[in-house]
Amino acid sequence: MPIYTALGDLGFVASQTNGQQAGELYDLNVVVIPGTLNLRLQEQIPTFQKEIRYGQTLELQLSFGARLADSIGILVEAARSSTAADSADIPIRERINQGMQQYMGGGRIYRGWFDDWYFTPERAIAGDVLLAWKPPYASQHILAPRQYMSLDDTLRTIPVLYTHMDLVQINRISDIEGSFYASFYLEVTSAARFSVDQLDFTNAARSETSHDYLLDINLVRQRNVPGDMDLYYYLYKISGKFIFEPDLRKYPFDRQRFSISFQPAIALKPFLVQPSHPASRDTTFEVKG
């Protein structure tokens, strides 16, 4: 069974401000691959940085490879999951067609390398479509400030948080407890008003009595960002205790990963995160230990 990858292009949609074009470019497909900036694929990029130098073509290369790998994988899984009793005697094409029926309407989901796959009864991909935006100052596309997702069978507006983290200090690392203390600045820019209460720091340590975060969060600055689109900027300084899983297999030459993660605090109020451009990230942070 051949695999087809069809690409479309929304083209230019110039917004109007006082009768004048604001100059943005909206496009359904970032680097011509739908869903390139999805979280699943972005998590794969660091694993390739030693083999492939980061550049504007890296997402394009991984997107094509990942989508083709998922296309082959779902066909294999569909053939193996055919519900027919005598499926071994059925031609492979028919087994695939029977197995693919299970992915209609979310009855079965293929957990792929690029994305989670399931389809509508019209045989269209049932995933969410992301809008991309290329501001005049940006060198590449980023997520548009507002996205649209289906929640409870209703199309709703979902904000995008443009984030940047500047690490100040990591200390008091405990391999026994699997914990560390970190201090960092968190920048958040959004088209909607934002509060840090919207974030659930998933690996932050909590009090055994009150179950509150063991974090000290202070709002340093907030302001409106002037431009053709209203944006709100917030700068927080956050300090506290976080949990990690120490990997001591190569001790004493082990390398540990101290991550700080968050998700929406309320599941019914989701948001998307647009990380800062790799060129603006501090990759030379050093800590004694």
C-alpha positions in Angstrom: 0.0 0.0 0.0 1.6 3.3 -1.0 2.0 6.1 1.5 1.1 9.6 0.3 2.1 12.9 2.1 -0.1 15.8 0.9 0.9 19.3 1.8 -1.3 22.4 1.6 -0.7 26.1 2.1 -3.1 28.6 3.6 -1.1 31.4 2.1 -1.1 35.0 3.2 -3.7 36.4 5.5 -2.8 40.0 6.3 -4.7 41.5 9.3 -6.0 45.0 9.2 -5.2 47.8 11.7 -6.9 51.1 11.0 -7.3 50.1 7.4 -3.6 49.2 7.0 -2.0 45.8 6.8 -0.2 44.8 9.9 2.3 42.8 8.0 2.0 39.3 9.6 2.1 36.1 7.7 -0.2 33.4 8.9 0.4 29.9 7.6 -1.2 26.6 8.5 2.1 24.7 7.8 5.3 25.6 9.6 8.2 24.8 7.2 5.5 23.2 5.0 4.9 20.3 7.4 1.6 20.4 9.3 2.2 20.2 13.1 6.0 20.6 13.0 6.0 22.5 16.2 4.1 19.9 18.2 5.4 18.9 21.5 6.2 15.3 20.6 8.5 16.3 17.8 10.2 19.1 19.8 11.1 16.5 22.5 12.9 14.5 19.8 15.1 17.3 18.6 17.6 17.3 21.6 18.4 13.6 20.9 19.7 14.5 17.5 21.7 17.5 18.3 25.0 15.5 18.6 24.4 14.0 15.1 22.7 16.9 13.3 23.6 20.5 13.7 20.6 22.7 14.7 19.3 24.8 11.9 16.1 25.9 10.2 16.1 22.7 8.2 16.2 20.4 11.2 12.5 20.5 11.9 11.9 20.0 8.2 14.1 16.9 8.1 12.7 15.4 11.2 9.1 16.2 10.2 9.4 14.3 6.9 11.2 11.4 8.5 8.9 11.1 11.5 5.7 11.3 9.4 6.9 8.7 7.0 8.0 6.5 10.0 4.5 6.9 11.6 2.8 6.1 8.2 4.7 2.8 8.0 4.2 2.0 11.7 0.4 2.6 11.6 0.1 0.3 8.6 2.0 -2.5 10.3 0.0 -2.1 13.5 -3.3 -2.0 11.5 -2.4 -5.2 9.7 -1.6 -7.0 13.0 -4.7 -5.8 14.7 -7.2 -7.0 12.1 -10.3 -8.3 13.9 -11.1 -11.0 11.4 -10.8 -14.5 12.8 -9.0 -15.9 9.8 -6.9 -12.7 9.2 -3.8 -14.8 8.4 -5.5 -16.0 5.2 -6.6 -12.5 4.2 -4.5 -10.5 1.7 -2.3 -7.9 3.4 -4.1 -5.0 1.7 -7.5 -6.1 3.1 -6.0 -6.7 6.6 -4.6 -3.2 6.6 -8.0 -1.7 5.5 -9.8 -3.7 8.2 -7.3 -2.7 10.9 -7.5 1.0 9.9 -11.2 1.1 10.6 -10.3 0.9 14.3 -8.7 4.3 14.2 -11.9 6.0 13.2 -13.4 8.3 15.8 -10.7 7.7 18.3 -11.7 4.1 18.9 -8.0 3.3 18.7 -5.0 5.8 18.7 -1.6 5.1 17.1 1.1 6.5 19.4 3.6 7.5 16.8 7.0 9.2 16.8 5.7 12.4 15.3 2.2 12.5 16.8 -0.8 10.5 18.0 -2.9 9.4 15.0 -6.6 8.8 14.6 -9.1 9.8 11.9 -12.6 11.1 11.3 -15.3 9.0 9.5 -14.4 11.1 6.4 -10.8 9.7 6.7 -9.3 13.0 7.6 -6.7 13.4 10.4 -8.6 14.2 13.6 -5.8 16.1 15.2 -5.8 19.8 15.9 -4.5 22.3 13.3 -2.0 24.9 14.5 -1.7 28.4 13.1 1.8 29.8 12.5 2.9 33.4 12.7 6.0 35.2 11.4 6.3 38.5 13.1 8.4 41.1 11.2 11.3 40.8 13.8 11.4 37.0 13.7 13.6 34.9 11.4 11.3 32.0 11.3 7.6 31.0 12.0 6.3 30.6 15.5 2.9 29.7 16.9 0.3 32.4 16.3 -0.8 34.1 19.6 -4.3 32.5 19.5 -5.0 28.9 18.5 -8.3 27.0 18.1 -9.0 23.6 19.7 -12.0 21.4 20.0 -13.0 21.1 23.7 -16.2 19.3 24.7 -17.3 19.4 21.0 -16.9 23.2 20.9 -14.2 25.1 19.0 -12.5 27.4 21.6 -9.8 29.9 21.5 -6.6 28.7 23.2 -3.8 31.2 24.2 -0.2 30.7 23.4 2.4 31.5 26.0 5.7 32.7 24.5 8.2 31.7 27.2 11.8 32.2 28.0 13.7 30.9 31.1 16.9 32.4 32.4 18.5 30.1 35.0 20.3 31.9 37.9 21.4 29.1 40.3 21.2 25.4 41.0 22.4 24.1 44.3 21.7 21.7 47.2 21.5 18.7 44.9 20.6 15.5 46.7 21.0 12.2 44.9 19.5 10.4 47.8 16.3 12.5 47.9 16.3 13.1 44.1 15.9 16.8 44.6 17.6 20.1 43.8 17.0 23.8 44.5 16.8 26.2 41.6 16.4 29.9 41.1 15.4 31.3 37.7 13.6 34.1 35.8 10.5 33.1 33.8 9.3 35.4 31.0 5.8 34.9 29.7 4.2 36.9 26.8 0.7 36.2 25.7 -2.2 37.8 23.8 -4.4 37.1 26.9 -3.8 38.3 30.4 -1.8 35.8 32.4 -1.3 34.8 36.0 1.3 32.3 37.3 -1.6 30.5 39.0 -2.4 29.1 35.6 0.8 27.0 35.8 1.2 23.7 37.5 4.9 23.0 38.2 4.7 19.3 37.8 8.1 18.4 39.4 8.0 21.1 42.1 8.3 19.6 45.7 5.3 20.1 47.9 4.7 20.5 51.6 3.8 17.2 53.4 1.2 19.1 55.4 -0.4 21.7 53.1 0.6 20.1 49.8 1.5 23.6 48.6 4.5 24.2 46.3 7.8 24.7 48.1 8.4 27.7 45.8 8.8 31.4 46.2 7.3 33.2 43.2 7.5 36.9 42.7 6.2 39.1 39.9 9.1 41.4 38.9 7.6 43.3 36.1 4.6 43.4 33.8 3.7 45.6 30.9 1.8 45.9 27.6 3.9 45.2 24.5 3.3 47.8 21.9 2.7 46.7 18.3 0.1 45.7 15.8 -1.2 43.0 18.1 -1.9 43.5 21.8 0.4 41.4 23.9 1.0 41.2 27.7 4.5 40.6 29.1 5.3 39.2 32.6 8.6 38.6 34.3 8.7 36.3 37.4 11.5 35.3 39.6 11.0 31.7 41.0 13.0 29.9 43.6 12.4 26.6 45.2 12.8 22.8 45.5 12.3 20.5 42.5 12.3 16.7 42.0 14.5 14.8 39.6 15.4 11.2 38.9 19.2 10.7 39.4 20.9 8.4 36.9 24.1 7.1 38.7 24.9 4.3 36.3 28.1 6.1 35.2 29.1 7.4 38.6 31.4 9.2 39.3 31.3 10.4 35.7 27.6 10.7 35.6 25.7 13.5 33.9 22.4 14.6 35.5 19.4 16.3 33.9 17.7 18.9 36.1 14.4 19.8 34.4 11.7 22.2 35.4 8.4 21.4 33.9 4.9 22.8 34.0 1.4 22.2 32.5 -2.0 23.9 32.7 -3.2 24.0 36.3 -6.8 23.5 35.1 -7.4 20.9 32.4 -10.4 22.8 31.0 -8.2 25.9 30.5 -5.4 24.6 28.3 -2.7 26.7 26.7 0.2 26.1 24.2 3.8 27.0 24.9 6.1 28.5 22.3 9.7 28.2 23.6 12.3 30.9 22.9 14.5 30.6 19.8 17.5 28.3 20.4 19.9 31.2 19.6 18.5 33.2 22.6 18.9 30.3 25.1 21.8 30.2 27.6 23.5 26.9 27.0 26.7 27.6 28.9 25.3 27.7 32.5 27.8 26.3 34.9 27.3 25.1 38.5 29.8 23.9 41.1 29.4 20.4 42.3 
